[in-house]
Every structure is written in C-alpha cells, then in structure tokens.
Amino acid sequence: MGEQKIKQDEIRVGENIRRLRLAKGLGQTELVRRLQLLGVSMTRETLVKIERGTQHIQATQLRGLRDVLGTTYDELLR
C-alpha cells in the first residue's frame, strides 16, 4: 500500500501552496530545492501539477511544505 494522498477536489491545497510560496518570495525551483534538502521527494514538475490541482499531494510532501513555508496544516488545507 502506497503513501496516503490528499485529494484536491474540495480543498484547494495547490492554490494555498502557491499563495504562501509567493508571499514568501520563493520560486518553484527554490521551494523544491528546500524540500529536497529536508529529504522530501518532489520535482518542480510535481509542484507545478500540485499547484494546478492536477496531482494529489502525498502526506510527506504536505508536511515538508508546511515546514519550508513556515505555516500550519490549517492554512494549507483551508
């Protein structure tokens, strides 16, 4: 069984990630680089798809984004 994924049907996780990323002044490449330094497996292409809402996000990716963006799960999942 694979890792748990969070569906983006009703929750706009991707939009929230993009908004928070831009508020921090981070580009997609820099955000992915910081995630990879934390051991979170993600490519820029994956981040683009997550932000567009075309790919579900894995729980470990969400945790890494929370940490890198210095935010909360509530802010990411609202």
Backbone bond lengths (Angstrom), bond angles and torsions (degrees), N, CA, C in turn:
res aa  C-N    CA-C-N  psi(-1)  N-CA   C-N-CA  omega(-1)  CA-C   N-CA-C  phi
1 M - - - 1.452 - - 1.520 109.63 -
2 G 1.339 117.50 131.68 1.455 122.35 -177.60 1.517 112.59 -78.43
3 E 1.289 114.28 179.40 1.450 120.81 -179.78 1.523 110.70 -69.61
4 Q 1.329 116.05 148.79 1.456 121.27 179.72 1.523 110.13 -63.68
5 K 1.336 115.81 138.56 1.458 121.67 178.28 1.516 109.62 -118.68
6 I 1.309 115.77 145.37 1.452 121.47 178.90 1.519 107.52 -100.24
7 K 1.325 116.49 121.32 1.458 121.47 -179.74 1.526 109.47 -76.83
8 Q 1.331 114.99 148.02 1.453 120.26 -178.03 1.528 112.25 -108.43
9 D 1.300 117.49 27.76 1.460 119.94 -177.03 1.528 111.81 -65.65
10 E 1.313 116.67 -54.46 1.465 120.88 -178.24 1.519 111.79 -104.84
11 I 1.305 116.71 -29.56 1.454 121.55 178.76 1.520 107.96 -91.35
12 R 1.294 117.26 128.99 1.466 122.33 -177.54 1.528 110.59 -94.60
13 V 1.316 115.78 63.99 1.456 121.82 -177.63 1.526 110.74 -58.60
14 G 1.329 116.52 -46.68 1.457 121.04 -177.88 1.516 112.93 -59.47
15 E 1.324 116.25 -43.04 1.464 120.48 178.51 1.522 110.61 -63.53
16 N 1.330 116.23 -40.57 1.464 120.54 179.28 1.524 111.54 -66.02
17 I 1.331 116.51 -41.12 1.465 120.72 178.01 1.518 109.87 -61.28
18 R 1.312 116.49 -47.25 1.469 120.69 -178.99 1.525 110.75 -61.33
19 R 1.320 117.38 -45.65 1.465 121.98 -179.83 1.524 110.91 -59.90
20 L 1.338 116.47 -47.01 1.465 120.77 -179.84 1.524 111.76 -67.35
21 R 1.331 116.71 -39.07 1.464 121.25 178.90 1.526 110.47 -61.37
22 L 1.334 116.28 -46.60 1.463 120.47 -179.62 1.522 111.41 -66.79
23 A 1.323 117.14 -36.73 1.469 121.06 178.22 1.534 110.92 -62.82
24 K 1.333 116.25 -31.18 1.472 121.26 178.12 1.527 111.89 -85.20
25 G 1.329 116.96 -5.40 1.456 121.13 -179.75 1.518 113.71 73.34
26 L 1.330 116.37 27.65 1.465 121.31 -178.60 1.524 110.85 -100.89
27 G 1.326 115.71 135.28 1.458 120.75 170.80 1.520 108.91 -81.58
28 Q 1.315 115.80 166.54 1.462 119.95 -179.86 1.526 111.49 -62.27
29 T 1.318 116.91 -41.93 1.465 120.59 -178.57 1.521 111.04 -63.18
30 E 1.323 116.99 -42.98 1.469 120.80 179.65 1.525 111.17 -66.21
31 L 1.318 117.70 -40.78 1.458 120.62 178.54 1.522 110.59 -62.15
32 V 1.324 116.79 -45.21 1.467 120.99 179.04 1.528 110.34 -62.69
33 R 1.318 117.65 -40.73 1.467 121.64 178.72 1.534 110.58 -59.90
34 R 1.311 116.09 -43.71 1.476 120.26 179.33 1.531 111.36 -66.23
35 L 1.317 116.33 -38.43 1.466 119.91 176.75 1.524 110.76 -63.16
36 Q 1.320 115.98 -43.68 1.463 120.04 -179.03 1.524 111.20 -64.35
37 L 1.330 117.80 -34.54 1.467 121.32 176.45 1.529 111.32 -63.93
38 L 1.338 116.00 -27.31 1.470 121.04 176.53 1.530 112.02 -85.34
39 G 1.331 116.66 -1.82 1.455 120.33 -179.67 1.518 114.10 87.53
40 V 1.340 116.70 13.11 1.469 121.43 179.02 1.519 108.67 -89.46
41 S 1.315 115.58 123.06 1.461 121.49 -178.76 1.524 110.13 -78.27
42 M 1.352 115.59 109.65 1.457 120.40 176.68 1.527 108.60 -159.61
43 T 1.322 115.33 141.68 1.459 121.02 174.20 1.528 107.75 -107.78
44 R 1.321 115.68 166.96 1.468 119.51 177.43 1.523 109.58 -62.71
45 E 1.321 116.59 -38.87 1.464 120.86 178.87 1.530 111.03 -59.51
46 T 1.331 115.94 -41.20 1.466 120.36 177.97 1.524 110.35 -63.88
47 L 1.335 117.28 -43.60 1.465 120.96 179.25 1.525 110.57 -61.16
48 V 1.320 117.03 -42.40 1.467 120.69 178.14 1.531 110.06 -57.87
49 K 1.319 116.82 -46.48 1.470 120.98 -179.18 1.525 111.30 -65.25
50 I 1.323 117.36 -39.58 1.467 120.64 178.35 1.527 109.93 -64.48
51 E 1.333 116.64 -45.62 1.466 120.04 179.85 1.522 111.93 -63.21
52 R 1.317 117.03 -33.08 1.475 121.06 178.32 1.525 112.37 -79.03
53 G 1.328 116.41 -14.00 1.454 120.47 -179.22 1.507 113.60 83.40
54 T 1.334 117.35 16.10 1.465 120.28 -178.86 1.525 112.54 -97.68
55 Q 1.323 117.48 -4.52 1.464 121.26 177.72 1.521 108.83 -136.97
56 H 1.319 115.21 137.11 1.458 120.06 176.62 1.525 109.21 -72.38
57 I 1.314 114.85 153.18 1.457 120.64 -178.56 1.526 109.53 -102.54
58 Q 1.315 116.32 139.95 1.459 121.13 178.14 1.528 109.56 -82.44
59 A 1.319 115.65 153.87 1.463 121.08 -177.74 1.532 111.43 -58.72
60 T 1.328 118.41 -39.74 1.468 120.34 179.78 1.527 111.22 -67.98
61 Q 1.323 116.72 -33.78 1.456 120.36 177.08 1.527 110.44 -67.75
62 L 1.326 116.47 -41.67 1.459 120.93 178.81 1.529 110.40 -62.65
63 R 1.313 116.45 -43.03 1.469 120.93 178.56 1.533 110.28 -61.96
64 G 1.335 116.98 -43.97 1.457 120.85 178.46 1.520 112.12 -62.99
65 L 1.313 116.59 -42.60 1.464 120.70 178.04 1.523 110.99 -63.23
66 R 1.313 116.23 -40.53 1.468 120.17 176.82 1.528 110.11 -57.62
67 D 1.330 115.68 -45.62 1.463 120.47 -177.61 1.530 112.10 -68.59
68 V 1.315 117.19 -47.15 1.470 120.88 -177.77 1.526 111.10 -66.55
69 L 1.319 116.98 -39.74 1.456 120.55 -178.20 1.529 112.65 -83.04
70 G 1.328 116.71 -6.78 1.463 120.92 177.74 1.514 112.11 61.38
71 T 1.319 115.83 45.86 1.458 120.93 -176.50 1.523 110.08 -128.76
72 T 1.313 116.62 -165.65 1.466 122.19 -178.98 1.529 109.25 -119.48
73 Y 1.328 114.80 163.45 1.467 119.26 174.13 1.527 109.87 -61.18
74 D 1.333 116.76 -38.49 1.471 119.96 -179.67 1.531 110.94 -57.85
75 E 1.322 116.16 -42.86 1.466 120.57 -179.52 1.526 110.83 -67.26
76 L 1.313 117.56 -38.04 1.460 120.83 179.80 1.525 112.39 -72.33
77 L 1.321 116.90 -33.25 1.469 120.90 -172.67 1.527 114.35 -101.91
78 R 1.296 117.74 5.04 1.471 118.77 -176.95 1.509 112.54 -73.42
